[in-house]
Amino acid sequence: MNQSLRTLLQSVFNLAESEFNETLSKADISSWDSLGHMDLVTRLEREFNITLTMQDIIAMQSFPTIIDILKEKGVIVEG
């Protein structure tokens, strides 16, 4: 996962480095509520200059899914 995505996810969900891993899901993060989700959507769109569809937004329930969606949008998420 690239550093900018990692930093964004840690910032949105207020995760310490020790709490972060690339397999986390909505069920694992108490701050991933409806407001946190919309903050995530807004920041992903702004950071990576993409537009997420309603289907994308609903599907984003875990970090692996977010990575897959970003890859589909042409975002380089490795490295």
C-alpha positions as CSV (number, residue, x, y, z in Angstrom):
1,M,0.0,0.0,0.0
2,N,1.4,3.4,-0.9
3,Q,2.3,5.8,1.9
4,S,-0.3,8.4,1.0
5,L,-3.1,5.9,1.1
6,R,-1.8,4.5,4.4
7,T,-1.5,8.0,5.9
8,L,-5.0,8.9,4.7
9,L,-6.6,5.8,6.2
10,Q,-4.7,6.3,9.5
11,S,-5.8,9.9,9.6
12,V,-9.5,9.3,8.8
13,F,-9.9,6.6,11.4
14,N,-7.4,7.9,13.9
15,L,-5.3,4.8,13.9
16,A,-1.9,4.5,15.5
17,E,0.8,2.8,13.5
18,S,0.6,-0.2,15.8
19,E,-3.2,-0.5,15.2
20,F,-2.9,-0.4,11.4
21,N,-2.9,-3.4,9.1
22,E,-4.0,-3.8,5.5
23,T,-6.7,-6.3,6.3
24,L,-8.8,-4.1,8.6
25,S,-12.5,-3.8,7.9
26,K,-15.4,-1.6,9.1
27,A,-16.2,-4.1,11.8
28,D,-12.7,-3.7,13.3
29,I,-12.7,0.1,13.6
30,S,-15.1,1.8,16.0
31,S,-14.6,5.2,14.3
32,W,-15.7,3.8,10.9
33,D,-19.3,5.0,11.3
34,S,-21.4,6.9,8.7
35,L,-19.6,10.2,9.2
36,G,-16.2,8.5,9.1
37,H,-17.2,6.7,5.9
38,M,-18.2,10.0,4.2
39,D,-15.0,11.6,5.3
40,L,-13.1,8.6,3.8
41,V,-15.0,9.0,0.5
42,T,-14.3,12.8,0.3
43,R,-10.7,12.4,1.1
44,L,-10.1,9.5,-1.3
45,E,-11.7,11.5,-4.1
46,R,-9.7,14.6,-3.3
47,E,-6.4,12.9,-2.7
48,F,-6.5,10.6,-5.8
49,N,-8.5,12.9,-8.1
50,I,-11.2,10.2,-8.7
51,T,-15.0,10.0,-8.6
52,L,-16.5,7.2,-6.6
53,T,-19.9,5.8,-7.7
54,M,-22.6,5.0,-5.2
55,Q,-21.8,1.3,-5.8
56,D,-18.1,2.0,-4.9
57,I,-19.1,3.9,-1.8
58,I,-21.4,1.1,-0.6
59,A,-18.8,-1.6,-1.4
60,M,-16.0,0.0,0.6
61,Q,-16.3,-2.1,3.8
62,S,-12.6,-3.1,4.2
63,F,-9.1,-1.8,3.3
64,P,-8.7,-4.6,0.7
65,T,-11.9,-3.6,-1.0
66,I,-10.8,0.1,-1.0
67,I,-7.5,-1.0,-2.6
68,D,-9.4,-2.9,-5.3
69,I,-11.7,0.0,-6.0
70,L,-8.7,2.4,-6.3
71,K,-6.9,0.0,-8.6
72,E,-10.0,-0.1,-10.8
73,K,-9.9,3.7,-11.0
74,G,-6.3,3.6,-12.1
75,V,-4.7,4.6,-8.8
76,I,-1.3,3.0,-8.1
77,V,-1.7,1.7,-4.6
78,E,1.5,-0.5,-4.3
79,G,4.8,0.8,-3.0
